[in-house]
């Protein structure tokens, strides 16, 4: 393989594997869902791709809850809706 190795992660909803930098990392900060813009925040993370459907799918909440081991609150769901890529 000629290309340099780049870390790959899967979107928790569509399961597509992508370059880590193409995905948005979500973490729990003080029990709240937050976007990890630096990719370096501590704690369990889950990745979503840039497809808005993966942010708003009926499966999103359950997949994130499973990946993060955290039941999403109404606030978390609102946050996701606000941060959905357009
Ligand atoms: Zn996706």
PDB file of the backbone (N, CA, C, O) and the ligand in Angstrom, with CONECT records:
HET     ZN  A 101       1
ATOM      1  N   UNK A   1       0.843  -1.196   0.000  1.00  0.00           N
ATOM      2  CA  UNK A   1       0.000   0.000   0.000  1.00  0.00           C
ATOM      3  C   UNK A   1       0.878   1.246   0.000  1.00  0.00           C
ATOM      4  O   UNK A   1       1.756   1.404   0.848  1.00  0.00           O
ATOM      5  N   UNK A   2       0.629   2.118  -0.955  1.00  0.00           N
ATOM      6  CA  UNK A   2       1.434   3.322  -1.074  1.00  0.00           C
ATOM      7  C   UNK A   2       1.001   4.404  -0.098  1.00  0.00           C
ATOM      8  O   UNK A   2       1.822   5.185   0.383  1.00  0.00           O
ATOM      9  N   UNK A   3      -0.305   4.446   0.190  1.00  0.00           N
ATOM     10  CA  UNK A   3      -0.792   5.547   1.020  1.00  0.00           C
ATOM     11  C   UNK A   3      -0.379   5.364   2.470  1.00  0.00           C
ATOM     12  O   UNK A   3      -0.222   4.248   2.963  1.00  0.00           O
ATOM     13  N   UNK A   4      -0.209   6.489   3.128  1.00  0.00           N
ATOM     14  CA  UNK A   4       0.138   6.455   4.544  1.00  0.00           C
ATOM     15  C   UNK A   4      -1.039   5.943   5.354  1.00  0.00           C
ATOM     16  O   UNK A   4      -2.198   6.182   5.016  1.00  0.00           O
ATOM     17  N   UNK A   5      -0.731   5.252   6.402  1.00  0.00           N
ATOM     18  CA  UNK A   5      -1.802   4.747   7.240  1.00  0.00           C
ATOM     19  C   UNK A   5      -2.524   5.899   7.940  1.00  0.00           C
ATOM     20  O   UNK A   5      -1.901   6.768   8.551  1.00  0.00           O
ATOM     21  N   UNK A   6      -3.840   5.881   7.835  1.00  0.00           N
ATOM     22  CA  UNK A   6      -4.637   6.865   8.562  1.00  0.00           C
ATOM     23  C   UNK A   6      -5.640   6.111   9.405  1.00  0.00           C
ATOM     24  O   UNK A   6      -6.216   5.116   8.965  1.00  0.00           O
ATOM     25  N   UNK A   7      -5.846   6.591  10.622  1.00  0.00           N
ATOM     26  CA  UNK A   7      -6.820   5.886  11.468  1.00  0.00           C
ATOM     27  C   UNK A   7      -8.221   5.940  10.870  1.00  0.00           C
ATOM     28  O   UNK A   7      -8.666   6.986  10.398  1.00  0.00           O
ATOM     29  N   UNK A   8      -8.894   4.826  10.894  1.00  0.00           N
ATOM     30  CA  UNK A   8     -10.240   4.738  10.346  1.00  0.00           C
ATOM     31  C   UNK A   8     -11.215   4.468  11.478  1.00  0.00           C
ATOM     32  O   UNK A   8     -10.919   3.719  12.408  1.00  0.00           O
ATOM     33  N   UNK A   9     -12.366   5.082  11.386  1.00  0.00           N
ATOM     34  CA  UNK A   9     -13.424   4.834  12.351  1.00  0.00           C
ATOM     35  C   UNK A   9     -14.722   4.632  11.592  1.00  0.00           C
ATOM     36  O   UNK A   9     -14.848   5.039  10.437  1.00  0.00           O
ATOM     37  N   UNK A  10     -15.679   4.005  12.244  1.00  0.00           N
ATOM     38  CA  UNK A  10     -16.981   3.798  11.613  1.00  0.00           C
ATOM     39  C   UNK A  10     -18.022   4.709  12.235  1.00  0.00           C
ATOM     40  O   UNK A  10     -18.044   4.931  13.445  1.00  0.00           O
ATOM     41  N   UNK A  11     -18.878   5.228  11.379  1.00  0.00           N
ATOM     42  CA  UNK A  11     -20.051   5.955  11.840  1.00  0.00           C
ATOM     43  C   UNK A  11     -20.955   4.970  12.582  1.00  0.00           C
ATOM     44  O   UNK A  11     -21.198   3.868  12.089  1.00  0.00           O
ATOM     45  N   UNK A  12     -21.453   5.352  13.755  1.00  0.00           N
ATOM     46  CA  UNK A  12     -22.241   4.394  14.545  1.00  0.00           C
ATOM     47  C   UNK A  12     -23.605   4.099  13.922  1.00  0.00           C
ATOM     48  O   UNK A  12     -24.256   3.121  14.291  1.00  0.00           O
ATOM     49  N   UNK A  13     -24.038   4.934  12.988  1.00  0.00           N
ATOM     50  CA  UNK A  13     -25.353   4.711  12.388  1.00  0.00           C
ATOM     51  C   UNK A  13     -25.250   3.935  11.070  1.00  0.00           C
ATOM     52  O   UNK A  13     -25.871   2.881  10.931  1.00  0.00           O
ATOM     53  N   UNK A  14     -24.479   4.438  10.107  1.00  0.00           N
ATOM     54  CA  UNK A  14     -24.405   3.749   8.806  1.00  0.00           C
ATOM     55  C   UNK A  14     -23.266   2.734   8.758  1.00  0.00           C
ATOM     56  O   UNK A  14     -23.182   1.936   7.824  1.00  0.00           O
ATOM     57  N   UNK A  15     -22.376   2.764   9.777  1.00  0.00           N
ATOM     58  CA  UNK A  15     -21.278   1.796   9.885  1.00  0.00           C
ATOM     59  C   UNK A  15     -20.227   1.952   8.802  1.00  0.00           C
ATOM     60  O   UNK A  15     -19.342   1.106   8.671  1.00  0.00           O
ATOM     61  N   UNK A  16     -20.311   3.014   8.029  1.00  0.00           N
ATOM     62  CA  UNK A  16     -19.311   3.228   6.992  1.00  0.00           C
ATOM     63  C   UNK A  16     -17.980   3.593   7.615  1.00  0.00           C
ATOM     64  O   UNK A  16     -17.909   4.434   8.512  1.00  0.00           O
ATOM     65  N   UNK A  17     -16.937   2.962   7.138  1.00  0.00           N
ATOM     66  CA  UNK A  17     -15.596   3.258   7.636  1.00  0.00           C
ATOM     67  C   UNK A  17     -15.032   4.443   6.877  1.00  0.00           C
ATOM     68  O   UNK A  17     -15.075   4.488   5.647  1.00  0.00           O
ATOM     69  N   UNK A  18     -14.510   5.387   7.610  1.00  0.00           N
ATOM     70  CA  UNK A  18     -13.950   6.582   6.982  1.00  0.00           C
ATOM     71  C   UNK A  18     -12.699   7.012   7.714  1.00  0.00           C
ATOM     72  O   UNK A  18     -12.427   6.604   8.843  1.00  0.00           O
ATOM     73  N   UNK A  19     -11.941   7.862   7.017  1.00  0.00           N
ATOM     74  CA  UNK A  19     -10.826   8.537   7.662  1.00  0.00           C
ATOM     75  C   UNK A  19     -11.380   9.244   8.906  1.00  0.00           C
ATOM     76  O   UNK A  19     -12.399   9.933   8.850  1.00  0.00           O
ATOM     77  N   UNK A  20     -10.690   9.054  10.008  1.00  0.00           N
ATOM     78  CA  UNK A  20     -11.145   9.602  11.286  1.00  0.00           C
ATOM     79  C   UNK A  20     -11.484  11.097  11.190  1.00  0.00           C
ATOM     80  O   UNK A  20     -12.414  11.581  11.836  1.00  0.00           O
ATOM     81  N   UNK A  21     -10.709  11.812  10.370  1.00  0.00           N
ATOM     82  CA  UNK A  21     -10.913  13.261  10.294  1.00  0.00           C
ATOM     83  C   UNK A  21     -12.192  13.639   9.560  1.00  0.00           C
ATOM     84  O   UNK A  21     -12.642  14.782   9.638  1.00  0.00           O
ATOM     85  N   UNK A  22     -12.783  12.675   8.842  1.00  0.00           N
ATOM     86  CA  UNK A  22     -14.023  12.949   8.129  1.00  0.00           C
ATOM     87  C   UNK A  22     -15.245  12.723   9.022  1.00  0.00           C
ATOM     88  O   UNK A  22     -16.379  12.996   8.628  1.00  0.00           O
ATOM     89  N   UNK A  23     -14.994  12.231  10.204  1.00  0.00           N
ATOM     90  CA  UNK A  23     -16.097  11.926  11.113  1.00  0.00           C
ATOM     91  C   UNK A  23     -16.116  12.920  12.271  1.00  0.00           C
ATOM     92  O   UNK A  23     -15.102  13.534  12.602  1.00  0.00           O
ATOM     93  N   UNK A  24     -17.280  13.058  12.868  1.00  0.00           N
ATOM     94  CA  UNK A  24     -17.399  13.904  14.050  1.00  0.00           C
ATOM     95  C   UNK A  24     -17.405  13.016  15.280  1.00  0.00           C
ATOM     96  O   UNK A  24     -18.195  12.076  15.371  1.00  0.00           O
ATOM     97  N   UNK A  25     -16.530  13.312  16.222  1.00  0.00           N
ATOM     98  CA  UNK A  25     -16.469  12.518  17.443  1.00  0.00           C
ATOM     99  C   UNK A  25     -17.371  13.147  18.499  1.00  0.00           C
ATOM    100  O   UNK A  25     -17.310  14.346  18.767  1.00  0.00           O
ATOM    101  N   UNK A  26     -18.198  12.309  19.079  1.00  0.00           N
ATOM    102  CA  UNK A  26     -19.067  12.760  20.167  1.00  0.00           C
ATOM    103  C   UNK A  26     -18.605  12.103  21.450  1.00  0.00           C
ATOM    104  O   UNK A  26     -18.288  10.914  21.474  1.00  0.00           O
ATOM    105  N   UNK A  27     -18.569  12.874  22.501  1.00  0.00           N
ATOM    106  CA  UNK A  27     -18.161  12.360  23.796  1.00  0.00           C
ATOM    107  C   UNK A  27     -19.158  12.809  24.854  1.00  0.00           C
ATOM    108  O   UNK A  27     -20.018  13.655  24.610  1.00  0.00           O
ATOM    109  N   UNK A  28     -19.017  12.222  26.027  1.00  0.00           N
ATOM    110  CA  UNK A  28     -19.802  12.680  27.157  1.00  0.00           C
ATOM    111  C   UNK A  28     -18.928  13.590  28.006  1.00  0.00           C
ATOM    112  O   UNK A  28     -17.832  13.215  28.422  1.00  0.00           O
ATOM    113  N   UNK A  29     -19.432  14.789  28.253  1.00  0.00           N
ATOM    114  CA  UNK A  29     -18.737  15.715  29.151  1.00  0.00           C
ATOM    115  C   UNK A  29     -19.718  16.067  30.252  1.00  0.00           C
ATOM    116  O   UNK A  29     -20.757  16.674  29.993  1.00  0.00           O
ATOM    117  N   UNK A  30     -19.396  15.695  31.459  1.00  0.00           N
ATOM    118  CA  UNK A  30     -20.323  15.885  32.585  1.00  0.00           C
ATOM    119  C   UNK A  30     -21.706  15.326  32.269  1.00  0.00           C
ATOM    120  O   UNK A  30     -22.730  15.969  32.501  1.00  0.00           O
ATOM    121  N   UNK A  31     -21.701  14.096  31.726  1.00  0.00           N
ATOM    122  CA  UNK A  31     -22.949  13.396  31.425  1.00  0.00           C
ATOM    123  C   UNK A  31     -23.761  14.062  30.323  1.00  0.00           C
ATOM    124  O   UNK A  31     -24.939  13.756  30.136  1.00  0.00           O
ATOM    125  N   UNK A  32     -23.120  14.980  29.590  1.00  0.00           N
ATOM    126  CA  UNK A  32     -23.823  15.604  28.478  1.00  0.00           C
ATOM    127  C   UNK A  32     -23.110  15.288  27.179  1.00  0.00           C
ATOM    128  O   UNK A  32     -21.882  15.231  27.118  1.00  0.00           O
ATOM    129  N   UNK A  33     -23.910  15.085  26.139  1.00  0.00           N
ATOM    130  CA  UNK A  33     -23.367  14.802  24.820  1.00  0.00           C
ATOM    131  C   UNK A  33     -22.749  16.069  24.244  1.00  0.00           C
ATOM    132  O   UNK A  33     -23.390  17.119  24.193  1.00  0.00           O
ATOM    133  N   UNK A  34     -21.501  15.960  23.813  1.00  0.00           N
ATOM    134  CA  UNK A  34     -20.810  17.105  23.231  1.00  0.00           C
ATOM    135  C   UNK A  34     -19.968  16.660  22.055  1.00  0.00           C
ATOM    136  O   UNK A  34     -19.504  15.521  21.995  1.00  0.00           O
ATOM    137  N   UNK A  35     -19.778  17.584  21.115  1.00  0.00           N
ATOM    138  CA  UNK A  35     -18.874  17.305  20.001  1.00  0.00           C
ATOM    139  C   UNK A  35     -17.443  17.543  20.460  1.00  0.00           C
ATOM    140  O   UNK A  35     -17.120  18.571  21.056  1.00  0.00           O
ATOM    141  N   UNK A  36     -16.610  16.578  20.169  1.00  0.00           N
ATOM    142  CA  UNK A  36     -15.190  16.702  20.487  1.00  0.00           C
ATOM    143  C   UNK A  36     -14.472  17.239  19.251  1.00  0.00           C
ATOM    144  O   UNK A  36     -14.047  16.478  18.381  1.00  0.00           O
ATOM    145  N   UNK A  37     -14.345  18.558  19.191  1.00  0.00           N
ATOM    146  CA  UNK A  37     -13.776  19.188  17.993  1.00  0.00           C
ATOM    147  C   UNK A  37     -12.287  18.875  17.855  1.00  0.00           C
ATOM    148  O   UNK A  37     -11.761  18.865  16.743  1.00  0.00           O
ATOM    149  N   UNK A  38     -11.611  18.622  18.958  1.00  0.00           N
ATOM    150  CA  UNK A  38     -10.173  18.373  18.909  1.00  0.00           C
ATOM    151  C   UNK A  38      -9.871  16.905  18.662  1.00  0.00           C
ATOM    152  O   UNK A  38      -8.766  16.564  18.240  1.00  0.00           O
ATOM    153  N   UNK A  39     -10.845  16.025  18.920  1.00  0.00           N
ATOM    154  CA  UNK A  39     -10.600  14.594  18.810  1.00  0.00           C
ATOM    155  C   UNK A  39      -9.745  14.054  19.935  1.00  0.00           C
ATOM    156  O   UNK A  39      -9.281  12.916  19.885  1.00  0.00           O
ATOM    157  N   UNK A  40      -9.541  14.875  20.948  1.00  0.00           N
ATOM    158  CA  UNK A  40      -8.624  14.473  22.009  1.00  0.00           C
ATOM    159  C   UNK A  40      -9.263  14.455  23.386  1.00  0.00           C
ATOM    160  O   UNK A  40      -8.582  14.227  24.385  1.00  0.00           O
ATOM    161  N   UNK A  41     -10.539  14.688  23.445  1.00  0.00           N
ATOM    162  CA  UNK A  41     -11.183  14.682  24.755  1.00  0.00           C
ATOM    163  C   UNK A  41     -11.188  13.273  25.335  1.00  0.00           C
ATOM    164  O   UNK A  41     -11.280  12.279  24.615  1.00  0.00           O
ATOM    165  N   UNK A  42     -11.088  13.224  26.630  1.00  0.00           N
ATOM    166  CA  UNK A  42     -11.065  11.925  27.304  1.00  0.00           C
ATOM    167  C   UNK A  42     -12.447  11.287  27.295  1.00  0.00           C
ATOM    168  O   UNK A  42     -13.466  11.956  27.125  1.00  0.00           O
ATOM    169  N   UNK A  43     -12.448  10.004  27.480  1.00  0.00           N
ATOM    170  CA  UNK A  43     -13.708   9.308  27.664  1.00  0.00           C
ATOM    171  C   UNK A  43     -14.129   8.546  26.434  1.00  0.00           C
ATOM    172  O   UNK A  43     -13.499   8.604  25.378  1.00  0.00           O
ATOM    173  N   UNK A  44     -15.202   7.840  26.610  1.00  0.00           N
ATOM    174  CA  UNK A  44     -15.755   7.003  25.560  1.00  0.00           C
ATOM    175  C   UNK A  44     -16.278   7.890  24.443  1.00  0.00           C
ATOM    176  O   UNK A  44     -16.973   8.871  24.705  1.00  0.00           O
ATOM    177  N   UNK A  45     -15.954   7.560  23.216  1.00  0.00           N
ATOM    178  CA  UNK A  45     -16.410   8.374  22.097  1.00  0.00           C
ATOM    179  C   UNK A  45     -17.229   7.573  21.103  1.00  0.00           C
ATOM    180  O   UNK A  45     -17.152   6.345  21.056  1.00  0.00           O
ATOM    181  N   UNK A  46     -18.003   8.276  20.321  1.00  0.00           N
ATOM    182  CA  UNK A  46     -18.764   7.663  19.243  1.00  0.00           C
ATOM    183  C   UNK A  46     -18.651   8.585  18.038  1.00  0.00           C
ATOM    184  O   UNK A  46     -18.578   9.805  18.182  1.00  0.00           O
ATOM    185  N   UNK A  47     -18.637   7.996  16.858  1.00  0.00           N
ATOM    186  CA  UNK A  47     -18.432   8.796  15.658  1.00  0.00           C
ATOM    187  C   UNK A  47     -19.673   8.827  14.790  1.00  0.00           C
ATOM    188  O   UNK A  47     -20.365   7.823  14.618  1.00  0.00           O
ATOM    189  N   UNK A  48     -19.937  10.010  14.247  1.00  0.00           N
ATOM    190  CA  UNK A  48     -20.988  10.163  13.245  1.00  0.00           C
ATOM    191  C   UNK A  48     -20.371  10.754  11.989  1.00  0.00           C
ATOM    192  O   UNK A  48     -19.474  11.594  12.073  1.00  0.00           O
ATOM    193  N   UNK A  49     -20.844  10.321  10.821  1.00  0.00           N
ATOM    194  CA  UNK A  49     -20.306  10.841   9.565  1.00  0.00           C
ATOM    195  C   UNK A  49     -21.022  12.135   9.195  1.00  0.00           C
ATOM    196  O   UNK A  49     -21.873  12.622   9.939  1.00  0.00           O
ATOM    197  N   UNK A  50     -20.669  12.677   8.047  1.00  0.00           N
ATOM    198  CA  UNK A  50     -21.207  13.966   7.634  1.00  0.00           C
ATOM    199  C   UNK A  50     -22.574  13.896   6.981  1.00  0.00           C
ATOM    200  O   UNK A  50     -23.112  14.916   6.551  1.00  0.00           O
ATOM    201  N   UNK A  51     -23.136  12.710   6.906  1.00  0.00           N
ATOM    202  CA  UNK A  51     -24.454  12.560   6.312  1.00  0.00           C
ATOM    203  C   UNK A  51     -25.529  12.980   7.319  1.00  0.00           C
ATOM    204  O   UNK A  51     -25.674  12.336   8.358  1.00  0.00           O
ATOM    205  N   UNK A  52     -26.278  14.038   7.034  1.00  0.00           N
ATOM    206  CA  UNK A  52     -27.275  14.518   8.014  1.00  0.00           C
ATOM    207  C   UNK A  52     -28.236  13.416   8.442  1.00  0.00           C
ATOM    208  O   UNK A  52     -28.733  13.418   9.568  1.00  0.00           O
ATOM    209  N   UNK A  53     -28.495  12.469   7.530  1.00  0.00           N
ATOM    210  CA  UNK A  53     -29.410  11.385   7.861  1.00  0.00           C
ATOM    211  C   UNK A  53     -28.921  10.558   9.035  1.00  0.00           C
ATOM    212  O   UNK A  53     -29.718   9.998   9.787  1.00  0.00           O
ATOM    213  N   UNK A  54     -27.606  10.484   9.190  1.00  0.00           N
ATOM    214  CA  UNK A  54     -27.052   9.711  10.298  1.00  0.00           C
ATOM    215  C   UNK A  54     -27.221  10.431  11.634  1.00  0.00           C
ATOM    216  O   UNK A  54     -27.102   9.810  12.690  1.00  0.00           O
ATOM    217  N   UNK A  55     -27.495  11.719  11.597  1.00  0.00           N
ATOM    218  CA  UNK A  55     -27.697  12.488  12.819  1.00  0.00           C
ATOM    219  C   UNK A  55     -29.153  12.501  13.228  1.00  0.00           C
ATOM    220  O   UNK A  55     -29.478  12.671  14.403  1.00  0.00           O
ATOM    221  N   UNK A  56     -30.040  12.317  12.243  1.00  0.00           N
ATOM    222  CA  UNK A  56     -31.466  12.471  12.516  1.00  0.00           C
ATOM    223  C   UNK A  56     -32.226  11.160  12.387  1.00  0.00           C
ATOM    224  O   UNK A  56     -33.442  11.129  12.573  1.00  0.00           O
ATOM    225  N   UNK A  57     -31.519  10.073  12.070  1.00  0.00           N
ATOM    226  CA  UNK A  57     -32.186   8.788  11.916  1.00  0.00           C
ATOM    227  C   UNK A  57     -32.844   8.359  13.228  1.00  0.00           C
ATOM    228  O   UNK A  57     -32.350   8.676  14.310  1.00  0.00           O
ATOM    229  N   UNK A  58     -33.965   7.633  13.124  1.00  0.00           N
ATOM    230  CA  UNK A  58     -34.582   7.109  14.347  1.00  0.00           C
ATOM    231  C   UNK A  58     -33.627   6.204  15.125  1.00  0.00           C
ATOM    232  O   UNK A  58     -33.798   6.010  16.329  1.00  0.00           O
ATOM    233  N   UNK A  59     -32.629   5.656  14.447  1.00  0.00           N
ATOM    234  CA  UNK A  59     -31.685   4.745  15.103  1.00  0.00           C
ATOM    235  C   UNK A  59     -30.550   5.482  15.812  1.00  0.00           C
ATOM    236  O   UNK A  59     -29.830   4.889  16.615  1.00  0.00           O
ATOM    237  N   UNK A  60     -30.390   6.764  15.517  1.00  0.00           N
ATOM    238  CA  UNK A  60     -29.221   7.487  16.022  1.00  0.00           C
ATOM    239  C   UNK A  60     -29.132   7.468  17.546  1.00  0.00           C
ATOM    240  O   UNK A  60     -28.085   7.159  18.115  1.00  0.00           O
ATOM    241  N   UNK A  61     -30.242   7.802  18.196  1.00  0.00           N
ATOM    242  CA  UNK A  61     -30.231   7.866  19.653  1.00  0.00           C
ATOM    243  C   UNK A  61     -29.813   6.546  20.280  1.00  0.00           C
ATOM    244  O   UNK A  61     -28.996   6.504  21.200  1.00  0.00           O
ATOM    245  N   UNK A  62     -30.394   5.468  19.759  1.00  0.00           N
ATOM    246  CA  UNK A  62     -30.104   4.151  20.325  1.00  0.00           C
ATOM    247  C   UNK A  62     -28.654   3.750  20.065  1.00  0.00           C
ATOM    248  O   UNK A  62     -27.997   3.181  20.936  1.00  0.00           O
ATOM    249  N   UNK A  63     -28.160   4.049  18.867  1.00  0.00           N
ATOM    250  CA  UNK A  63     -26.779   3.675  18.536  1.00  0.00           C
ATOM    251  C   UNK A  63     -25.784   4.467  19.375  1.00  0.00           C
ATOM    252  O   UNK A  63     -24.786   3.923  19.845  1.00  0.00           O
ATOM    253  N   UNK A  64     -26.063   5.757  19.560  1.00  0.00           N
ATOM    254  CA  UNK A  64     -25.174   6.570  20.387  1.00  0.00           C
ATOM    255  C   UNK A  64     -25.240   6.108  21.839  1.00  0.00           C
ATOM    256  O   UNK A  64     -24.222   6.019  22.526  1.00  0.00           O
ATOM    257  N   UNK A  65     -26.450   5.819  22.287  1.00  0.00           N
ATOM    258  CA  UNK A  65     -26.619   5.369  23.673  1.00  0.00           C
ATOM    259  C   UNK A  65     -25.808   4.096  23.915  1.00  0.00           C
ATOM    260  O   UNK A  65     -25.187   3.934  24.965  1.00  0.00           O
ATOM    261  N   UNK A  66     -25.822   3.205  22.938  1.00  0.00           N
ATOM    262  CA  UNK A  66     -25.097   1.962  23.082  1.00  0.00           C
ATOM    263  C   UNK A  66     -23.588   2.202  23.057  1.00  0.00           C
ATOM    264  O   UNK A  66     -22.848   1.655  23.875  1.00  0.00           O
ATOM    265  N   UNK A  67     -23.143   3.028  22.106  1.00  0.00           N
ATOM    266  CA  UNK A  67     -21.702   3.276  21.967  1.00  0.00           C
ATOM    267  C   UNK A  67     -21.157   4.017  23.183  1.00  0.00           C
ATOM    268  O   UNK A  67     -20.033   3.769  23.621  1.00  0.00           O
ATOM    269  N   UNK A  68     -21.957   4.922  23.719  1.00  0.00           N
ATOM    270  CA  UNK A  68     -21.477   5.763  24.829  1.00  0.00           C
ATOM    271  C   UNK A  68     -21.900   5.214  26.190  1.00  0.00           C
ATOM    272  O   UNK A  68     -21.471   5.708  27.232  1.00  0.00           O
ATOM    273  N   UNK A  69     -22.735   4.201  26.164  1.00  0.00           N
ATOM    274  CA  UNK A  69     -23.315   3.655  27.401  1.00  0.00           C
ATOM    275  C   UNK A  69     -23.945   4.765  28.234  1.00  0.00           C
ATOM    276  O   UNK A  69     -23.669   4.937  29.421  1.00  0.00           O
ATOM    277  N   UNK A  70     -24.790   5.492  27.558  1.00  0.00           N
ATOM    278  CA  UNK A  70     -25.412   6.659  28.182  1.00  0.00           C
ATOM    279  C   UNK A  70     -26.761   6.855  27.513  1.00  0.00           C
ATOM    280  O   UNK A  70     -26.837   6.936  26.287  1.00  0.00           O
ATOM    281  N   UNK A  71     -27.803   6.931  28.283  1.00  0.00           N
ATOM    282  CA  UNK A  71     -29.131   7.155  27.726  1.00  0.00           C
ATOM    283  C   UNK A  71     -29.257   8.631  27.361  1.00  0.00           C
ATOM    284  O   UNK A  71     -29.049   9.503  28.205  1.00  0.00           O
ATOM    285  N   UNK A  72     -29.596   8.911  26.103  1.00  0.00           N
ATOM    286  CA  UNK A  72     -29.661  10.305  25.676  1.00  0.00           C
ATOM    287  C   UNK A  72     -30.841  11.037  26.317  1.00  0.00           C
ATOM    288  O   UNK A  72     -31.962  10.529  26.351  1.00  0.00           O
ATOM    289  N   UNK A  73     -30.567  12.221  26.814  1.00  0.00           N
ATOM    290  CA  UNK A  73     -31.617  13.045  27.395  1.00  0.00           C
ATOM    291  C   UNK A  73     -32.251  13.895  26.297  1.00  0.00           C
ATOM    292  O   UNK A  73     -31.761  13.929  25.168  1.00  0.00           O
ATOM    293  N   UNK A  74     -33.339  14.578  26.635  1.00  0.00           N
ATOM    294  CA  UNK A  74     -33.950  15.490  25.663  1.00  0.00           C
ATOM    295  C   UNK A  74     -32.949  16.561  25.253  1.00  0.00           C
ATOM    296  O   UNK A  74     -32.899  16.968  24.093  1.00  0.00           O
ATOM    297  N   UNK A  75     -32.159  17.011  26.214  1.00  0.00           N
ATOM    298  CA  UNK A  75     -31.135  18.013  25.922  1.00  0.00           C
ATOM    299  C   UNK A  75     -30.117  17.497  24.921  1.00  0.00           C
ATOM    300  O   UNK A  75     -29.702  18.217  24.014  1.00  0.00           O
ATOM    301  N   UNK A  76     -29.716  16.233  25.095  1.00  0.00           N
ATOM    302  CA  UNK A  76     -28.765  15.620  24.160  1.00  0.00           C
ATOM    303  C   UNK A  76     -29.359  15.567  22.750  1.00  0.00           C
ATOM    304  O   UNK A  76     -28.683  15.845  21.759  1.00  0.00           O
ATOM    305  N   UNK A  77     -30.634  15.205  22.692  1.00  0.00           N
ATOM    306  CA  UNK A  77     -31.280  15.093  21.372  1.00  0.00           C
ATOM    307  C   UNK A  77     -31.408  16.457  20.705  1.00  0.00           C
ATOM    308  O   UNK A  77     -31.237  16.584  19.492  1.00  0.00           O
ATOM    309  N   UNK A  78     -31.711  17.478  21.510  1.00  0.00           N
ATOM    310  CA  UNK A  78     -31.761  18.831  20.963  1.00  0.00           C
ATOM    311  C   UNK A  78     -30.399  19.262  20.455  1.00  0.00           C
ATOM    312  O   UNK A  78     -30.273  19.871  19.392  1.00  0.00           O
ATOM    313  N   UNK A  79     -29.391  18.935  21.231  1.00  0.00           N
ATOM    314  CA  UNK A  79     -28.015  19.277  20.849  1.00  0.00           C
ATOM    315  C   UNK A  79     -27.671  18.644  19.505  1.00  0.00           C
ATOM    316  O   UNK A  79     -27.121  19.305  18.624  1.00  0.00           O
ATOM    317  N   UNK A  80     -27.994  17.368  19.353  1.00  0.00           N
ATOM    318  CA  UNK A  80     -27.735  16.660  18.094  1.00  0.00           C
ATOM    319  C   UNK A  80     -28.449  17.345  16.935  1.00  0.00           C
ATOM    320  O   UNK A  80     -27.889  17.505  15.850  1.00  0.00           O
ATOM    321  N   UNK A  81     -29.691  17.745  17.181  1.00  0.00           N
ATOM    322  CA  UNK A  81     -30.477  18.380  16.127  1.00  0.00           C
ATOM    323  C   UNK A  81     -29.811  19.695  15.704  1.00  0.00           C
ATOM    324  O   UNK A  81     -29.738  20.020  14.518  1.00  0.00           O
ATOM    325  N   UNK A  82     -29.326  20.442  16.705  1.00  0.00           N
ATOM    326  CA  UNK A  82     -28.665  21.717  16.408  1.00  0.00           C
ATOM    327  C   UNK A  82     -27.372  21.514  15.634  1.00  0.00           C
ATOM    328  O   UNK A  82     -27.022  22.320  14.772  1.00  0.00           O
ATOM    329  N   UNK A  83     -26.663  20.434  15.946  1.00  0.00           N
ATOM    330  CA  UNK A  83     -25.332  20.246  15.379  1.00  0.00           C
ATOM    331  C   UNK A  83     -25.358  19.449  14.075  1.00  0.00           C
ATOM    332  O   UNK A  83     -24.314  19.236  13.459  1.00  0.00           O
ATOM    333  N   UNK A  84     -26.539  19.010  13.654  1.00  0.00           N
ATOM    334  CA  UNK A  84     -26.646  18.212  12.432  1.00  0.00           C
ATOM    335  C   UNK A  84     -26.041  18.962  11.253  1.00  0.00           C
ATOM    336  O   UNK A  84     -26.402  20.111  11.001  1.00  0.00           O
ATOM    337  N   UNK A  85     -25.123  18.325  10.526  1.00  0.00           N
ATOM    338  CA  UNK A  85     -24.520  18.985   9.362  1.00  0.00           C
ATOM    339  C   UNK A  85     -25.563  19.220   8.276  1.00  0.00           C
ATOM    340  O   UNK A  85     -26.467  18.406   8.090  1.00  0.00           O
ATOM    341  N   UNK A  86     -25.437  20.318   7.569  1.00  0.00           N
ATOM    342  CA  UNK A  86     -26.425  20.593   6.520  1.00  0.00           C
ATOM    343  C   UNK A  86     -25.838  20.309   5.148  1.00  0.00           C
ATOM    344  O   UNK A  86     -26.519  20.481   4.137  1.00  0.00           O
TER     345      UNK A  86
HETATM  346 ZN    ZN A 101     -23.111   7.653   8.834  1.00  0.00          ZN
END
